[in-house]
Structure formats: structure tokens, C-alpha cells
């Protein structure tokens, strides 16, 4: 409370009317208190109105999705009246062809899409036992946001449960069939598999806590052991037919880790032996797998942003900052996400060799406005694009994953002065009271450390790791114990028997399973985040000090820079080079990463947005999550589950330049 200093009375007239003067002072103070109450009421009214507005939008959105989900025949009926009869869903089409259940299927969800429920919590979470904190309606997020953040965060030292909190994955197919009411993840695929006879005895959702490191899912929950046992049970109860495994997104990295874990001897591994995968797995059909990481993970860890968040922040900064809500949204989000160890599994792997340096990247010359000719031939798409047309877009340096300033992003490397930041002094000069107790590691860096990071100017895939070690040392200390992002020189080195290498395809081998097939199924034709232009934030004392510079644009024709983000071909989340390289070159044929010659296939799906709102998220989408409803992808999966091979599907189907880009990467195979 502000103490008001009473004014010293001026020389009073000789009337001696002291009582009237005191009364006047008291009236003034009373009026001031009333004015302050009115002002506070207005401020809270603004907060309440904003909260009501956001809540109303969210509730309306969920309600409309609920109606859409509950009445699927209505949109189809209306659409058919407008456009004519719709094609049969893949399950109906393939049932008519006579396909039926053969190989049991295993779904491996990715980051974010699996439901999490509360088993033990603090006082603020009373009455939430076994209620979903993640997935579902997200009702608890709106009701008690700080309590929700507290329970969704992990311990920043151990990467495991904080004291007195237990949040666990939901089990069964319901764990990830829908992310929220009306927003499907696996539901459409499950429904189409059911059309040819699949049911729970031939399907299994390999749910796990996607927040904690892959090996810790076994330490805490025995999740890897459960996957092993359930696969063995599925094979035994389905006539000895091997399983078809379908991972999505980060689930591809998780299952890559599993295949090494199941071979490794106990206690570090599952003790299944070197032939376990050969005996139990027919095919692994990865959907949108970020095998070599995703630049989007860098922006998330550095500033709690992606392209969409950065644009929203620039349009209405007070919505995400503390000015309106009194709730520092991005700071809380960053603090929470940095406790999730699995985010570090998606930091780009392979360093500058894969992602490029100051002057080179495999996607150099990509034309962001071009639409490549469709082709079903393995190399035709690459051959249809001449080197001249590839070089039509100039000046994009994709290897510069983070640049401070558009000038640094575009300048010739000889013109850039890069200052070392790793030994720059840190200093905490910011009082915690000004930041409403949202204390991030940026406050520990202080102004000198923040300035040193910005003065470095350019960060490639190699130096990004140094940057993250500098700005988030606790997070990276945990990450270094569970993940690695390099390239193995000698895979016979005993150090690569450690689990930290098992989810990096450049530091481990595929199983000894020559009859197994491994697919990469992913969307193309959508601008996908590849590199960022950053700037220092205003008010860095309480805000995240770095943010994407959404004013960084390039108005030239075929520009790949928009709102501070350099885009390249991909599925909106993962660039083509990450989803496709290992299948186009790294694992193709017998290589040191694939010594048994596991057959690899690329199946790309050229993105086509829905023609109208009645089509929902579309049946030809190539977007990272929406692709789960892509009819062509679902048909490919059902055919393989029913017994087809990759050759039966037609081999590779490629629309992008993945083979040409892969050839530009100089990696010993």
C-alpha cells in the first residue's frame, strides 16, 4: 500500500477553522480511496472480460467439434448434395477387395498426442484423481492454470516426478484416438482397420509418458517391457503373424530406441536377443518421423515459440504476456516444457554435416513457390528438377538455423563477425519481485549473458548445442545423459551400447532383421520451419529475452522468408530432409547403419487442403497430424497390415527433391 504524505497546512487565515481543514483533507483521502477502488474494479473487469472472451471462444470451438464428431452423417450428406457421391473410405474399399485381418498392429503415439491423467497431486488438484490433465477437454487448464502447470511439469533436476505428484499415461486405444473432442489422431485409422475385421485383440496402443526420457519410461513405468510383452502376446494370439508397428512423430524415435533396448541384455535392455525384431516385426511404418530432428524444437526451447505463436504474439502481445492477464504465459510454458526431457530428442541431429553451415545446406536453391510434378518413380522427381531451376531462389542460408537480425541471416560469411559467448560472464541483476515469481534460467544469465548470445549473431546445428547448454544448463545436463545428436565414427565402439545413442539413427544400427521392412510416410508441399531470424525482446528483465522477429520479411518473388521464419518443403512441422534422408540414403541398401539390409521405402503424400469446410481436416492432407486422416496413407497401412509388401505398394512414391538433397550430404556410409 502506498503511504500518502499529508500536506502541511498552509498558513491559516485567522479564522481558526482547523476542523473544517481536517474535514477537507479527510474528504480528499476518501475520494482518492474511492478512485483507486474504481480503477482496480476496471482492471479486474478487463481481465474478467478477456478471460470470458477466450473461454467463450474455446468452449464454442469444442462445442462445434463435438457436434461435428457426433453427427458425421450430416456433413457427408450435405457434401454429397453439393459435390456428388464421395469415395468410399479406405476400409470399405479394401473390404470390397477382400482384404481381411492378418498382421496385428501396434500404434506408437508421438509427443503431445497421448493422454495423461492424475494419480496423485497437491491440494490445488483435489477431486482430480484419474482425471485427464492432458488431452480431453483441457477443462482444468482453464479453471486453475498455475495448478495445471505445476502438475504437468517434471522435476528440473531428475526429469521425473516432483514430490507429491504422479501423472501417468492413459492406457488403451482411448489414450490417443482423439486428442480432444472432435480432433482425431488415431481414430480414423482405427475405424478403417475395423472395417476389414480388426478389433482390440489385434490392435495395441503403446501408450507412454511422452514427457520423460525414453529410457526413463522403462525405469519409472516399465513401458518398454509392456511393449515387448504385448507384441509377443499379439504374435502368439494371432496365428504367429508378426506385427506391423505404426509410430507417429516422436513415436518413431521412441520405437527406434525400443528396437535397440529389446535386443540389449538386461538390466539395461529387454534381453530379447539380436533376433527378437526379426521374429516379431514384419514392418515399421513411420508417419512423419523426425529422425534427424526438427528446427521447430530449437525455437520452442529458446523462446517458447513457433511460427504461429510468434505471429500471434506480434499481433496481440498482451494476450501472451502479462499486460492483460497478469499471467506470464510464455514464461510458464517455457519453464514447464524445459522439464520435458523428450523435447531434447528432437534437437537437430548430425550437426553441420546434415543441416548445413554458414554457406551451404542440402536444400540450397529451393524454390518455395514451385510445385513439382507428381511421380511414382523413385528418382523421377529429382530428375525432373534441373540444377538451374533449383538455384532460382537465391540468398537463403538454411544452415544458419538461428540468426540475430536479417542482415546476419543474409550476409556473406566473410562479412560476419562471430563473437564467442561460451565463456561470457553471467550475472543476475534482476530482482525476483518484479517478475511475479516466474523465474527462468534467463534471469540467472543476466544482461551480460543475454547480450553475449545476441552478439554471436549466427548459430548452425553444431553451435546450437553450445547455445542450449549456455541458456539452459540444467535441461541440457539431463539431456546429455539420455540423448546424443552427433554422428558415429565407429559403431563398433563399445560406448554406442549406451541407451543415450539408441534414438539417433546416425549413432546406432537397425536390427539384424533382413526380412523386415521400414517405411517413412510423410506429407510434402507445405511450408515448414527450417531457420529463424531472432531479435532481442523489449523489457527483457521480466520477459523471455529472445523472440522471433516477425517483421523480418522478403518481398521478392519465390521468397522463403515470412514472419521471421525461413521455410522449406515438409509437413508443416518436420522438414523433408529429416523424415526422408535415412530412407533415401542413410539406410538405403546395406550401409554401416543398416548392415543387414532392411528394406526401406519412402511414401510421400502431396498435400491438398480440404475443398470446403464440410470436409473437416481433409482426406488428402499432408500436415503433420492431419495426415492421420489421409485416405492414401490409410490405404497403404491397411494393405501392409493385410499382408502386402513395400514392392506391392509400388515401392517409393516421391514428390520432393529428397534424393537430390540426400546426395548432397557427404556422410560416410
PANU-248595 format. One line per 8 residues: number of its first residue (from 1); their letters; for each residue x, y, z of C-alpha. Coordinates in Angstrom, 2 decimals, padded with zeros to 5 digits, always signed. Each point is the difference from the previous one (the first is absolute). Example, Ala and Ser with C-alpha at 12.3 -4.5 7.8 and 13.67 -1.06 7.14 Angstrom:
1 = AS = +012.30,-004.50,+007.80  +001.37,+003.44,-000.66
***
This chain:
1 = XXXXXXXX = +000.00,+000.00,+000.00  +001.32,+003.42,-000.87  +000.33,+002.28,+003.00  -001.33,+003.48,-000.67  +001.84,+002.90,+001.49  -002.38,+002.46,+001.50  +000.43,+003.49,-001.27  +001.16,+002.50,+002.51
9 = XXXXXXXX = -002.75,+002.55,+000.45  +000.70,+003.35,-001.47  -000.10,+003.03,+002.21  -003.57,+000.05,+001.19  -002.12,+003.03,-000.07  -000.57,+001.38,+003.40  -003.45,-001.58,+000.01  +001.29,-002.93,+002.09
17 = XXXXXXXX = -002.06,-002.45,-002.10  +002.35,-003.05,+000.51  -002.91,-002.48,+000.08  -001.18,+000.96,-003.49  +003.56,-000.39,-001.35  +000.31,-003.51,+001.51  -003.37,-000.92,-001.42  +001.13,+001.12,-003.45
25 = XXXXXXXX = +003.16,-002.17,+000.19  -002.05,-003.01,+001.11  -002.44,+000.52,-002.88  +002.90,+000.17,-002.44  +001.46,-003.27,+001.34  -003.41,-001.66,-000.13  -000.46,+001.10,-003.61  +003.47,-001.31,-000.90
33 = XXXXXXXX = -000.78,-003.42,+001.53  -003.27,-000.09,-001.93  +001.82,+000.86,-003.22  +002.53,-002.81,+000.59  -002.81,-002.50,+000.64  -001.69,+001.01,-003.25  +003.29,-000.33,-001.89  +000.67,-003.48,+001.44
41 = XXXXXXXX = -003.55,-001.00,-000.87  +000.55,+001.14,-003.59  +003.28,-001.96,-000.23  -001.57,-003.19,+001.33  -002.99,+000.55,-002.24  +002.39,+000.09,-002.96  +001.67,-003.24,+001.13  -003.37,-001.67,+000.57
49 = XXXXXXXX = -001.24,+001.13,-003.40  +003.12,-001.31,-001.74  -000.18,-003.31,+001.89  -003.70,-000.28,-000.84  +000.72,+000.80,-003.65  +002.78,-002.60,-000.30  -002.07,-002.56,+001.91  -003.02,+000.65,-002.21
57 = XXXXXXXX = +002.07,-000.51,-003.15  +001.49,-003.24,+001.35  -003.37,-001.34,+001.19  -001.64,+000.89,-003.32  +002.80,-001.73,-001.91  -000.25,-003.16,+002.08  -003.82,+000.06,-000.32  +000.11,+000.29,-003.79
65 = XXXXXXXX = +002.57,-002.80,-000.20  -002.19,-002.09,+002.29  -003.02,+000.50,-002.28  +002.11,-000.81,-003.04  +001.31,-003.15,+001.67  -003.43,-001.13,+001.19  -001.75,+000.54,-003.33  +002.45,-001.21,-002.66
73 = XXXXXXXX = -002.81,-000.86,-002.43  -001.22,+003.59,-000.26  +003.19,+001.49,-001.56  +000.28,-003.02,-002.33  -003.65,+000.34,-001.06  +000.33,+003.72,-000.66  +003.32,-000.42,-001.78  -001.37,-002.72,-002.28
81 = XXXXXXXX = -002.95,+002.24,-000.89  +002.51,+002.67,-001.10  +002.86,-002.00,-001.51  -001.57,-003.37,-000.78  +000.74,-003.39,+001.61  +003.17,-000.16,+002.07  +002.54,-002.81,-000.46  -000.19,-002.92,+002.36
89 = XXXXXXXX = +002.25,+000.22,+003.08  +003.10,-002.18,-000.38  -001.32,-002.69,+002.35  -003.23,-000.39,-001.99  +001.87,+000.00,-003.31  +002.49,-002.65,+001.13  -002.70,-002.13,+001.61  -001.69,-000.14,-003.39
97 = XXXXXXXX = +003.31,-001.18,-001.46  -000.03,-002.88,+002.48  +002.75,+001.17,+002.39  -000.26,-001.22,+003.58  +001.95,-000.13,+003.25  +003.44,-001.56,-000.21  +002.76,+001.82,+001.89  -000.82,+001.52,+003.41
105 = XXXXXXXX = +000.77,+003.70,+000.19  +001.72,+002.08,+002.68  -000.51,+003.78,+000.20  +002.78,+002.10,+001.54  -001.20,+003.57,+000.69  +002.32,+002.96,-000.16  +000.62,+002.99,+002.21  -003.07,+001.88,+001.28
113 = XXXXXXXX = -002.68,-002.26,-001.54  -000.24,-002.58,+002.82  -002.32,+000.61,+002.95  +001.38,+000.47,+003.54  -002.01,-000.38,+003.22  +000.59,+000.90,+003.64  +000.64,-002.72,+002.60  +001.38,+002.18,+002.80
121 = XXXXXXXX = +000.14,+003.76,+000.38  +000.21,+003.00,+002.27  -002.88,+001.69,+001.77  -000.90,+002.22,-002.95  -000.77,-003.15,-002.03  -002.51,-001.54,+002.39  -002.80,-002.00,-001.62  +002.07,-000.59,-003.14
129 = XXXXXXXX = +001.02,-003.61,+000.70  +000.28,-001.80,-003.36  -001.30,+003.04,-001.85  +001.83,+000.99,-003.17  +002.45,+002.85,+000.37  +001.06,-000.39,-003.63  -002.39,-000.81,-002.82  -003.77,+000.07,+000.24
137 = XXXXXXXX = -001.64,+003.35,+000.63  +002.94,+001.66,+001.81  -002.56,+001.28,+002.49  +002.50,+000.15,+002.86  +002.29,+002.28,-002.03  -002.73,+002.65,-000.15  -001.10,-000.43,+003.62  +003.41,-000.01,+001.74
145 = XXXXXXXX = +002.85,+000.75,-002.42  +002.83,+000.32,+002.57  -001.03,-003.25,+001.70  -000.12,-001.69,-003.40  +003.49,+001.24,-000.90  +001.30,-001.22,+003.36  -001.35,-003.51,-000.56  +001.03,-000.26,-003.67
153 = XXXXXXXX = +003.59,+001.02,+000.80  +002.70,-002.49,+000.96  +002.82,+000.39,+002.49  +002.67,+002.23,-001.56  +002.81,-002.01,+001.61  -001.13,-003.59,-000.65  -002.40,+000.29,-002.93  -002.43,-002.20,+001.98
161 = XXXXXXXX = -002.97,+000.63,+002.30  +000.12,+002.98,+002.34  -000.65,-000.80,+003.64  -003.64,-000.86,+000.66  -001.03,-000.11,-003.68  -000.69,-003.01,-002.21  -001.27,+000.54,-003.54  -000.25,-003.15,-002.11
169 = XXXXXXXX = -000.90,-000.93,-003.61  -003.55,-001.03,-000.80  -000.13,-003.62,-001.18  -001.86,-001.65,-002.86  -001.05,+001.25,-003.43  -001.71,+002.99,+001.64  +003.44,+001.30,+001.04  +000.52,+001.62,-003.41
177 = XXXXXXXX = -002.98,-000.64,-002.27  -001.10,+003.61,+000.53  +002.18,+002.80,+001.34  -003.10,+002.01,+000.90  -003.71,-000.40,-000.76  -000.38,+000.06,-003.77  +003.76,+000.20,-000.66  +001.09,-003.47,-001.14
185 = XXXXXXXX = +003.48,-001.44,+000.16  -000.20,-003.81,-000.45  -003.80,-000.30,-000.08  -000.42,+000.08,-003.80  +002.69,-002.63,-000.58  -001.44,-002.22,+002.75  -003.51,+000.29,-001.49  +001.24,-000.96,-003.47
193 = XXXXXXXX = +001.97,-002.96,+001.33  -003.18,-001.13,+001.74  -001.73,-000.06,-003.40  +002.10,-002.99,-001.05  -000.42,-001.77,+003.34  +002.54,+001.47,+002.43  -000.96,+000.34,+003.66  +001.78,+000.39,+003.32
201 = XXXXXXXX = +001.38,-003.56,-000.01  +001.96,+000.90,-003.15  +000.84,+003.63,+000.84  +002.08,+001.55,+002.79  +000.66,+003.62,+000.93  +003.54,+000.21,+001.42  -000.79,+002.91,+002.32  +002.84,+001.56,+002.00
209 = XXXXXXXX = +000.74,+003.25,+001.80  +001.32,+002.08,-002.87  +001.50,+002.60,+002.37  +002.75,-002.14,+001.54  +003.10,-001.38,-001.72  -000.41,-003.25,-001.92  +002.08,-002.08,+002.39  -001.76,+001.51,+003.01
217 = XXXXXXXX = -003.35,-001.23,-001.30  +001.38,-003.43,+000.81  +001.60,+000.99,+003.29  -003.20,+001.61,+001.33  -002.87,-001.76,-001.80  +001.47,-003.12,-001.65  -001.45,+001.32,-003.27  +002.61,-001.67,-002.24
225 = XXXXXXXX = -000.56,-003.34,+001.74  -003.74,+000.38,-000.53  +000.52,+000.61,-003.72  +002.22,-003.09,-000.25  -002.50,-002.20,+001.86  -002.99,+001.27,-001.97  +001.72,-000.53,-003.35  +000.91,-003.53,+001.01
233 = XXXXXXXX = -003.61,-000.59,+001.09  -001.40,+001.42,-003.26  +002.24,-002.29,-002.07  -000.89,-003.04,+002.13  -003.77,+000.64,-000.14  -000.19,+000.94,-003.70  +001.25,-003.18,-001.59  +003.68,+000.84,+000.31
241 = XXXXXXXX = -000.31,+002.94,-002.39  +002.53,+002.73,+000.68  -001.16,+003.48,+000.96  -000.15,+003.13,-002.12  +001.15,+002.92,+002.17  -001.33,+003.49,-000.80  +001.84,+002.78,+001.86  -000.96,+003.65,-000.46
249 = XXXXXXXX = +002.29,+003.02,+000.39  +002.29,-000.38,+003.04  -001.38,-003.52,+000.36  +002.35,-000.91,-002.88  +002.99,+000.93,+002.18  -001.52,-001.77,+002.99  -000.43,-003.23,-001.96  +003.51,+000.31,-001.45
257 = XXXXXXXX = +001.18,+000.10,+003.62  -002.22,-003.00,+000.79  +001.51,-002.15,-002.77  +003.46,+000.46,+001.51  -001.28,-000.38,+003.57  -001.79,-003.29,-000.72  +003.21,-001.51,-001.45  +002.28,+001.19,+002.80
265 = XXXXXXXX = +000.72,-002.26,+002.98  -001.64,+000.67,+003.35  +000.01,+002.03,+002.15  +000.59,+002.90,-002.41  -002.07,-001.65,-002.74  -002.86,-002.44,-000.52  +002.15,-003.10,-000.50  -001.82,-001.07,-003.17
273 = XXXXXXXX = +003.17,-000.78,-001.94  +001.23,+001.11,-003.41  -002.77,-001.86,-001.88  -003.02,+001.28,+001.98  -001.04,+002.60,-002.61  +000.45,-002.51,-002.83  -002.37,-002.40,+001.78  -002.69,+002.48,+000.99
281 = XXXXXXXX = -000.12,+002.97,-002.43  -001.15,-000.11,-003.64  +000.18,+003.73,-000.67  +000.43,+003.37,+001.69  -002.10,+002.68,-001.72  +001.17,+003.33,+001.40  -002.34,+002.98,-000.49  +001.70,+003.42,+000.00
289 = XXXXXXXX = +003.03,-001.27,+001.90  +002.53,+002.74,+000.94  +002.92,-002.43,-000.29  +002.60,+002.75,-000.26  -001.86,+002.47,+002.21  -001.99,+003.14,-000.74  +001.12,+003.65,+000.08  -003.39,+000.77,+001.55
297 = XXXXXXXX = +001.32,-001.56,+003.22  +002.72,+002.67,+000.17  -002.50,+002.86,-000.07  -002.13,-001.74,+002.62  +002.90,-000.43,+002.41  +001.57,+003.41,-000.67  -003.07,+002.24,+000.16  -003.09,-002.22,+000.47
305 = XXXXXXXX = -001.05,+000.90,-003.54  -000.77,-001.42,-003.38  -000.99,+001.95,-003.11  -003.69,+000.15,+000.99  +000.70,+001.02,+003.60  +002.44,+002.69,-001.14  -002.54,+001.50,-002.40  -002.76,-000.09,+002.64
313 = XXXXXXXX = +002.38,+001.66,+002.46  +000.77,+002.79,-002.43  -003.68,+000.63,-000.79  -001.20,-000.03,+003.62  +003.02,+000.02,+002.32  -002.01,+000.60,+003.17  -001.90,-003.26,-000.45  +003.12,-002.10,+000.56
321 = XXXXXXXX = +001.85,+002.43,+002.24  -000.99,+001.27,+003.40  -001.49,+003.34,-000.97  -003.63,-001.17,-000.08  -000.22,-003.28,+001.84  +002.58,+000.49,+002.70  +001.19,-003.49,-001.00  +003.31,-000.31,-001.80
329 = XXXXXXXX = -001.15,-002.64,-002.45  +003.16,-000.57,-002.04  +002.25,+000.03,+003.06  -002.11,-002.65,+001.73  -000.14,-002.01,-003.22  +003.78,+000.15,-000.46  +000.66,-000.96,+003.60  -002.31,-003.00,-000.36
337 = XXXXXXXX = +001.19,-001.21,-003.41  +003.66,+000.18,+001.04  -000.72,-002.69,+002.60  -001.25,-002.37,-002.75  +003.10,-001.94,-000.99  -001.47,-001.40,-003.22  +000.05,+003.45,-001.59  +003.77,-000.44,-000.17
345 = XXXXXXXX = -000.41,-003.13,-002.14  -001.14,+002.27,-002.83  +002.94,+002.41,+000.00  +001.55,-000.29,-003.51  +002.41,-002.94,-000.26  +003.09,-000.34,-002.14  +001.24,+003.56,+000.43  +001.20,+002.03,-002.96
353 = XXXXXXXX = +000.59,-003.17,-002.06  -003.76,-000.51,-000.28  -001.49,+003.46,+000.50  +002.62,+002.20,-001.63  +002.40,+002.74,+001.08  +000.32,+003.74,-000.58  +000.22,-000.38,-003.79  -001.56,-003.37,-000.87
361 = XXXXXXXX = -003.03,-002.18,+000.65  -001.44,-002.98,-001.89  -003.13,+001.99,-000.95  +001.90,+002.94,-001.49  -001.95,+001.58,-002.84  -003.39,-001.36,+001.03  -002.81,+001.94,-001.69  -002.75,+000.53,+002.56
369 = XXXXXXXX = -002.63,+000.73,-002.64  +000.76,-002.93,-002.27  -002.31,-002.97,-000.33  +001.92,-003.07,-001.12  -001.51,-002.41,-002.50  -001.48,-003.06,+001.70  +001.71,-003.30,-000.65  -000.09,-003.56,+001.27
377 = XXXXXXXX = +003.52,-000.74,-001.16  +002.76,-000.09,+002.58  +002.29,+002.56,-001.58  -002.24,+001.71,-002.55  -000.94,+002.89,+002.24  +003.64,+000.85,+000.56  +000.81,-000.40,-003.70  -002.88,+002.27,-001.04
385 = XXXXXXXX = +001.60,+002.93,+001.84  +003.11,+001.38,-001.66  +002.82,+001.54,+001.93  -000.82,+003.34,-001.59  -003.56,+000.06,+001.29  +001.16,-001.08,+003.41  +002.19,+003.07,+000.13  -002.81,+002.37,-000.94
393 = XXXXXXXX = -000.45,+001.10,+003.59  +003.16,+001.66,+001.25  +001.31,+001.29,+003.25  -001.54,-002.49,+002.44  +002.50,-001.51,+002.42  -001.96,-002.82,+001.63  +003.07,-001.12,+001.93  -000.31,+003.13,+002.16
401 = XXXXXXXX = -002.68,-001.48,+002.23  -000.12,+003.10,+002.23  +001.11,+003.46,-001.11  -000.23,+003.13,+002.10  -001.16,+002.50,-002.59  -000.97,-000.37,-003.66  +003.32,+001.54,-001.03  +001.90,-002.81,+001.72
409 = XXXXXXXX = -002.27,-002.60,-001.63  +000.74,+001.33,-003.49  +003.58,+001.29,+000.19  +002.93,-001.79,-001.56  +001.87,-001.99,+002.63  +003.14,+002.09,-000.53  -001.93,+003.07,+001.15  -001.24,-001.51,+003.27
417 = XXXXXXXX = +001.92,+000.51,+003.23  -000.90,-002.82,+002.35  +000.87,+000.62,+003.65  +000.44,-002.87,+002.44  -002.68,-000.18,+002.68  +000.82,-003.23,+001.85  +002.33,+001.67,+002.51  -002.03,+003.20,+000.31
425 = XXXXXXXX = -000.70,+000.94,+003.62  -003.50,-000.44,+001.34  -001.50,+002.27,+002.60  -003.34,+000.08,+001.75  -000.87,+003.65,+000.32  -003.79,-000.29,-000.06  -002.06,+000.00,+003.20  -002.36,-003.00,+000.08
433 = XXXXXXXX = -002.85,+002.12,+001.35  -000.38,+001.81,-003.32  -000.66,-003.25,-001.87  -002.86,-001.42,+002.06  +002.03,-003.05,+001.03  +000.27,-001.36,-003.56  +003.70,-000.69,+000.23  +001.64,-001.38,-003.14
441 = XXXXXXXX = +003.64,-000.72,-000.68  +000.17,+003.19,-002.05  -000.16,+001.97,+003.23  +003.11,-001.81,+001.19  +001.80,+001.00,-003.20  -000.57,+003.69,+000.59  +000.54,+002.75,-002.55  +003.65,-000.89,-000.78
449 = XXXXXXXX = -000.84,-003.59,-000.91  -003.02,+000.99,-002.08  +002.03,+002.56,-001.94  +002.79,-002.53,-000.64  -002.49,-002.44,-001.55  -001.38,+002.67,-002.36  +003.49,+001.24,-000.92  +000.95,-003.49,-001.22
457 = XXXXXXXX = -002.36,+000.75,-002.94  -000.19,-003.42,-001.72  -000.66,-003.52,+001.29  +000.28,-003.13,-002.13  -000.95,-003.53,+001.09  +003.41,-000.46,+001.66  -000.09,+003.23,+002.01  -003.70,-000.35,+000.90
465 = XXXXXXXX = +000.99,-002.67,+002.53  +002.49,+002.41,+001.59  -002.69,+002.68,+000.08  -002.50,-002.25,+001.79  +002.66,-001.10,+002.49  +000.62,+003.68,+000.77  -003.62,+001.16,+000.35  -001.46,-003.17,+001.58
473 = XXXXXXXX = +002.79,-001.88,+001.78  -002.22,-002.11,+002.27  -002.14,-001.17,-002.87  +002.98,-000.88,-002.16  +001.77,-001.75,+002.86  -002.95,-002.37,+000.23  -000.21,-000.22,-003.78  +003.65,-000.97,-000.38
481 = XXXXXXXX = -000.63,-003.03,+002.22  -002.83,-001.28,-002.23  +000.51,+001.30,-003.55  +002.80,+000.60,-002.49  -000.06,+002.07,-003.19  +003.25,-000.87,-001.77  +001.23,-002.41,-002.68  +001.80,-003.21,+000.93
489 = XXXXXXXX = +003.51,-000.47,-001.37  +000.18,-003.67,+000.98  -003.21,-001.81,+000.93  +002.06,-002.88,+001.42  +001.19,+002.30,+002.78  -001.49,-001.43,+003.25  -001.20,+003.45,+001.05  -002.83,-000.28,-002.54
497 = XXXXXXXX = -001.52,-002.79,+002.09  -001.27,+002.73,+002.33  -003.70,+000.87,-000.24  +000.69,+003.71,-000.61  +000.90,-000.86,-003.62  -002.92,-002.34,-000.79  -002.42,+002.62,-001.35  +002.57,+001.62,-002.29
505 = XXXXXXXX = +000.07,-001.83,-003.37  +003.48,+001.43,-000.65  +001.44,-001.66,+003.11  -001.66,-003.40,-000.04  -000.83,-002.90,-002.34  -003.32,-001.35,-001.18  -000.79,-003.49,+001.35  +001.35,-003.16,-001.60
513 = XXXXXXXX = -003.30,-000.67,-001.76  +000.50,-000.28,-003.79  -003.65,-000.99,-000.61  -001.35,+003.02,+001.88  -001.10,+003.10,-001.91  +000.11,+003.58,+001.23  -002.03,+002.80,-001.58  +000.02,+003.77,+000.31
521 = XXXXXXXX = -003.47,+001.39,-000.69  -000.18,+003.79,+000.03  -001.66,+003.02,-001.55  +001.65,+002.48,-002.36  -000.98,+003.25,-001.65  -000.49,+002.07,+003.17  +002.38,+002.84,+001.05  +001.89,-001.41,+002.98
529 = XXXXXXXX = +002.17,+001.82,+002.54  +003.70,-000.42,-000.77  +001.86,+003.08,+001.35  -000.82,+003.10,+002.05  +000.79,+003.71,+000.19  +000.07,+001.09,+003.66  +000.16,+003.29,+001.83  +000.40,+001.14,+003.59
537 = XXXXXXXX = -003.32,+000.46,+001.78  -000.98,+003.32,+001.55  -000.34,-000.04,+003.78  +002.42,-002.90,+000.32  +000.02,+000.27,+003.78  -003.25,-001.95,+000.34  -000.56,-001.32,-003.51  +001.73,-002.77,-001.94
545 = XXXXXXXX = +002.91,+002.04,-001.41  -000.06,-001.50,-003.51  -002.87,-000.20,-002.46  -000.55,-000.71,-003.68  +000.10,+003.24,-001.97  -003.34,-000.18,-001.80  +000.80,+003.24,-001.86  +002.81,-001.75,-001.87
553 = XXXXXXXX = -001.48,-000.52,-003.47  +001.20,-000.32,-003.57  -002.32,+001.41,-002.62  +001.86,-001.49,-002.98  -001.66,-002.64,-002.15  +000.29,-003.60,+001.26  +001.31,+001.18,+003.36  +000.27,-002.59,+002.76
561 = XXXXXXXX = +000.09,+002.57,+002.83  -003.30,+000.91,+001.63  -000.60,+001.47,+003.48  +003.57,-000.70,+001.08  -000.02,-003.65,-001.09  +001.80,-001.58,-002.96  -002.17,-002.79,-001.39  +000.78,-003.10,-001.99
569 = XXXXXXXX = -001.94,-003.03,-001.26  -001.53,-002.24,+002.66  -003.13,-000.88,+001.93  -000.27,+003.35,+001.85  +001.94,-001.36,+003.01  +002.86,-002.22,-001.28  +002.12,+000.88,-003.06  +000.37,-002.60,-002.74
577 = XXXXXXXX = +003.73,-000.43,+000.69  -000.79,-001.30,+003.50  -002.79,-002.39,-000.95  +001.56,-001.25,-003.19  +003.81,-000.02,+000.08  +000.56,-003.30,+001.80  -002.46,-001.74,-002.35  +001.37,+001.59,-003.17
585 = XXXXXXXX = +003.67,-000.53,+000.83  +001.03,-000.67,+003.62  -001.82,-003.36,+000.25  -000.47,-000.67,-003.73  +001.53,-003.39,-000.80  +002.74,-001.38,+002.24  +001.77,+002.81,+001.83  +001.83,+000.23,+003.29
593 = XXXXXXXX = -003.27,+001.21,+001.53  -001.94,-002.89,-001.60  +002.39,-002.94,-000.24  -002.70,-002.65,-000.51  -001.58,+001.86,-002.89  -003.45,+000.69,+001.44  -002.07,+001.21,-002.95  -000.98,+003.68,+000.18
601 = XXXXXXXX = -002.78,+001.82,-001.82  -001.05,+003.64,-000.30  -003.70,+000.73,-000.45  -000.67,+003.72,-000.38  -003.50,+001.51,+000.01  -000.38,+003.24,-001.94  -002.04,+002.36,+002.14  -003.42,+001.08,-001.23
609 = XXXXXXXX = -002.07,+002.12,+002.40  -003.72,-000.71,+000.41  -002.14,+001.46,-002.76  -002.55,+001.38,+002.44  -000.78,+000.17,+003.71  -002.28,-003.03,-000.23  +003.02,-002.21,-000.67  +001.39,+000.71,+003.48
617 = XXXXXXXX = +003.78,-000.47,+000.01  -000.01,-001.63,-003.43  +000.69,-003.47,-001.36  +003.12,+001.00,-001.96  +001.78,+002.06,+002.66  +003.74,-000.29,+000.37  +000.15,+001.99,+003.26  +001.87,-001.59,+002.88
625 = XXXXXXXX = -003.09,-001.09,+001.99  -002.78,+000.36,-002.57  +001.79,-002.55,-002.19  -001.37,-002.62,+002.38  -003.30,+000.43,-001.89  +001.61,-000.16,-003.46  -001.82,-002.71,-001.99  +003.07,-000.94,-002.08
633 = XXXXXXXX = +002.15,-000.43,+003.12  -002.69,-002.05,+001.75  -000.32,-002.23,-003.07  +003.77,-000.61,-000.08  -000.01,-000.99,+003.68  -003.00,-002.33,-000.31  +001.49,-001.75,-003.03  +003.25,-000.70,+001.86
641 = XXXXXXXX = -001.91,-001.15,+003.09  -001.96,-002.37,-002.24  +003.22,-001.50,-001.35  +001.33,+002.25,-002.78  +003.67,+000.94,-000.33  +001.58,+003.28,-000.94  +000.46,-001.23,-003.55  -003.71,-000.89,-000.15
649 = XXXXXXXX = -000.77,+003.65,+000.81  +002.14,+001.09,-002.95  +003.24,+000.69,+001.85  +000.89,+003.63,+000.60  -002.40,+002.84,-000.78  +001.84,+003.31,-000.04  -001.09,+003.56,-000.79  +002.83,+001.92,+001.71
657 = XXXXXXXX = +003.73,+000.37,-000.75  +000.99,-002.35,+002.81  +002.29,-002.19,-002.13  +001.88,+002.99,-001.44  +000.30,+001.65,+003.40  +001.21,-003.25,+001.56  +002.73,-000.35,-002.60  +001.35,+003.41,+001.03
665 = XXXXX = +000.65,-001.20,+003.55  +003.54,-001.31,+000.32  -000.32,-002.75,+002.61  +002.06,-003.17,+000.17  -002.32,-002.98,-000.50
***
